[in-house]
């Protein structure tokens, strides 16, 4: 039933985003420390549709999309941009879809998704241990979801060497304290979000955790035979980050960019994303963009579940050519310019 509901949500989410230009950002209603923008983070639907400058950028995005990626341009070029299914339904006044565990999902030979249908985390396997990116909502999730799903996938939580926190909202760092206390990995996060992460939230459900290491843009983290590249993506929060992972499939390595947030509510944020997309997405020849919230980037939940149920033997459904990945990131930037210009916040198109 869940699959049938979600499979039709792509169009619905786009429509909701257009109709509800002030829908909450990803993570709204959760631990709010470190938010980068206030109530005017997004333009209203009327502002967006009525701005000639914004619609010029929408047209530019549609031109980049062409006949094969036009739906991608439509998906990103709304007043809010892509929203999690839960938030889109909330904005439309629709009932919640029950939160259900869906992992573990082996998306690539060395990259697993664990967690729920609305938020999850990632495990990168190496020959010297495990790297975890994001830790769900709470200590209970760490105990009852992360650890059992890792074990079900044949992964030993005692081999976690690094935990990387995508940003300072509790649905991303909630289980970090439990993992740190029980398995003693080093915890990494971008310093602008440290205060929120150390503070914790929701009483005892989300204990604070003190990161061991800052994350800088372009920082390399090597564990055994694997080197990932960490990136700074300020916007959703000041310390939102991501990573570029060498994902292995059928004997080949494909670079996958995992992003903990995609909001660009200021010119500075847009400039930071453009630099990351140019230097790291295009520079490292990224072939896919994945999010810890399914249905906001390439990793649609229905696609992930199909991979879980039958690991690909032919073309991988999450991969695109490096040329198309470059177009994908260019569309994201152009649609962000549209939102900023509709609010009078776009000061440079460089």
N, C-alpha and C positions, 0 to 999 in steps of 0.2 A: 504494500500500500504506500509506504514511504517513497519508494522509487517512482511510483506513478504520480504522486503529488509533486515531487521535486523535478521530474522530467519536464513538466510544463511550466516551471517557474521562471525560465529565462525571459520569456516575453513578458510575463507578469511583473517581474522585478523592474524591467525597463519602464513599463507603464507606471508602476508605482513611483519610481524615481522622478518621472516627469510630473506626476500629479502631486507629489509631496516633496517639494524642493527643500524643505527644512527637516527632512527625516534625520534621526540621530546618526552620528558617525559610527563606524565599527567600534564596538566595545562600549557604546553608550549604555548607561544603566548598570555597568559593572564598576569595578574599582576605577576611580576617575583621576588618580594622581598623574601629573605630568601631561595633561591635555594641552595641545598646542594652540587650540582655537576655541572661541566661545560660540554663542548661539548662531552667529553669522558665518560659521565655517563654510556653509553652502549658500549659494544664491537661492532665491525662490524660483519656482518653475516659471513664474511670470517674468522675473528679471532675466532669466536665462533665455527664454523664448523671444523676449522683446528686445534683446540687445543685438544691434546689427554687428557690432564687433565680435560678440560671442558666436553668432551664427556664421560669420566668416571663418572662424576657426573650426566650427563644426564642419563646414563645407570642405575645409582643407583636410580634416581628418577623414571625411568620406572619400576624398580623392586618393589619399594614401591607402585606404582600405580597398578601393576598387571593387571589382565584381566578386573577388574571393574572400575579402575580409571586411566587407561592408557591415556585416552583423557585428563584428568586433567594434567598429567605429560607433555604431548605434548604441552598443552596450555601454561604452565608456562616455559618450557625449550626451550625458543628461545632467540635470541640475546637481545631482549628487554623485554621479558615477556609480559603478557597481556597488551594491549593498548586499550584505548577508541576507539570505532568504528570510531568516527570523525577523530582521529589522524591516525588510520590505513588507512582510506580512503585517507587522505591527503598525507600520505607517498606513497601510491600507485598511486597518481595522479588522483584519482577518485573525482567526484563532491561531495560536502557536502550534507549530509542528512539534511533537514530543521529541525531546533530546534523547538520542539513542547512541550507544557505542557502535562504531562500525569497523574498528580495527581488530587486529593489525592488518594493514594493507601493504604488501610488498609492491611498491610502484616501480622500482628499478632493482637491479641485483643487489645494490648496496644502499638503498634508500627506502625507508619504511615510514608510513603514516600511522599514527596511533591516535585514539581519542574518539570524538563524537561526530555526528553529522553536521554540527554547526561550528565546532572549533577542535583543533587537534594540534599535534606536535610531530616532530620528525626525529628519526634515528638514522644516522650515517654510520655504517659499519666499516671498520678498518681492520688491518691485521694486528693492531696494537690496542684495540678497545673500541668504545662507542662514543659518538658525539650526539648529544640530544639538543634539539632546538625547540624551545617552548615546552611548557609543563602543565597545561590545562588549568582548571579553575581553583583547585584546592588540594589540601593534604589528602582528603578522601579520594580525590581523583588519582593522585599519585599512587596510593595504596591499592585502589580497587580497579583502576583502568590502566595506568601506564605500566606498572610492574607486571600485572597478569598478561597484558597484551604483548609486552616484550617477551615474556616467557613463552607464550603461545607461539610466537614467531621463532623460537629457538635462540633468543638473545638473552644474555645473562646481565641483569641490571648491575651486578657487581663490577662489570667491565665498563661502566660509564666513566669516562675520563674528563669530559667537559660537558657542562650544561650552558647553553647560550639562550639568553632571554630576549625575545624579539622586541618587547617594550614594556613599559611600566603599568600595564593593566592586569588585573588579577587573573583574567582568563588566559594569560600567557605566562605568568610567573607563579601561579597558585600552588603548584606542586614542587617548586624548587627547593624549599626548605627541607621537605621530607627526603628528597633525593640527596641533598647535600649532607644531611645528618646520617643517613644510612649507608651511602655509597662513596662519599667523600670526593666527588668530582670538583674540579675548579669551575666556578660560576663566572660567566662573562656577561656584561651588559654595558650599554653606552652610558657614560657618566651622567648626562642630563636627566636620566630616569632613575638614577640610583636612589634618590630620596623616596620616591614612590615605592620602589621595590623593597627598600629597607623598612618602610613603614608597615607594609602588609595591609591587611584589611579583612572585613567580615569577621571580626573577632578572632576566635581560634581557628577558623576554617582556612585562613590564608596567613600563616606566620610570615613575618618579614624575613628577608634573607639578605646578607651582605655580599655583594659580588666581590670576586677576587681580582678581576681584571677588567679594565676599560676596553671598549671596542672603538677602534679608529677606522677611518675609511680606507679600504684597500688592505687592511691588516690580513696577513696570512696566518693560518692556524694549521699546523701539521701534526697529524697523529699517524704514526706508522707509515703506510703506503699512500696516505690520502692527505692532500692539502686543500683546504677550503679558503675562500676569500670572503672576508666580512665587509659589509658595506653599511654606510650611514644613510638613512632615509627619513630625515626629520619632516614632520608634517602631522601625522596622526598623534604623535607625541614628539617632544624635542629629541628624545633618544631612540626613536624607532630605527630598527636595523634590519638587515637581511643577510643572506649569505649566498655565494655561488658555489655549488657542489659539483664535483665531477661524478655524474651519475652513470653507472655502467649498465649496458644492455647489449646482449648478444656479442660480447667480446669487444665492444666499442665504448668509448667514453664520450658522454654528451653533457655539456655544461647546463646545469639547471639553476635558475635564480629563484630563491625562496624569499618572499617579501612579507614582513610582518605588518605592513600597513602601506596603503597606496595614496593617502590623502596628500594634496599639495595646496594648502590653504593660503599660502603667501608666495610672493615672488622669490624669496630666499629658498623656500622649500622646492619650488619648481626648478630653480637653478641647481639645487643639490641633486634632484632626481635626474636632471639632464646630464649632469657630470657623471653620475653613476651609470646611467644608460650608455653614455658614450664610451667611458673608460673601461667599464666592467662587463656590461651586457654585450655590447658590440665588440669591445676589445678582447674579451675572453670567448667570443663566439657562442654566447648563450643560445639555447634552442628551446627553452620553455620557461614560463613564469608561474610559480606555484605560491599559494597562500595558505596560511594556517587556518583561515576560514574558507572552507570549500565554497565554490560557486561565485568567487570574486575575481579569480584569474583563470588560467587555463584548466586547473584541476576542478572540473565540475564533479559533483558528488556522484552522479550516475556513471561517469567515466571511471572514477576511482573504484566504485563498487564492481564495475565490469572487470577491471583489472584484478581486483581481489578474487573474484569468482573464477577468472580464467586468465592466467598470466599470459601476456602477448607472446606470440611466436612469430608474428610478421612485423608489420610496421607498428611502432609504438604510438598509441593514440595521444599521448601528451607532448610529443615532440613535433617541432616544425623546422623548416630550414632556417639557417642563420639569417638569410635575407628577410624571411617573413617575421622572424623574431625581432629584427630591427624595425620593421614596419609596425609591429605590435607596440613596441615601446614608443615609437614616434606618434602613434595614435593616442596613447596615454597622455603624452606631453601636450599634444594639440588640444585634446579635450580639457585638460587642466587649464590651458591658456583660455579656453572658452569660458570656463567658470570664473576665473579671475577677472577677465575683461568685463564680464557682466556685472561685476561688483566694483569696477573701477580700480582693481588692485594690480592689474597687469602693467608693469612699467618697462618690460623688455621682452622682446620675442626672440632674442639671440639664443 
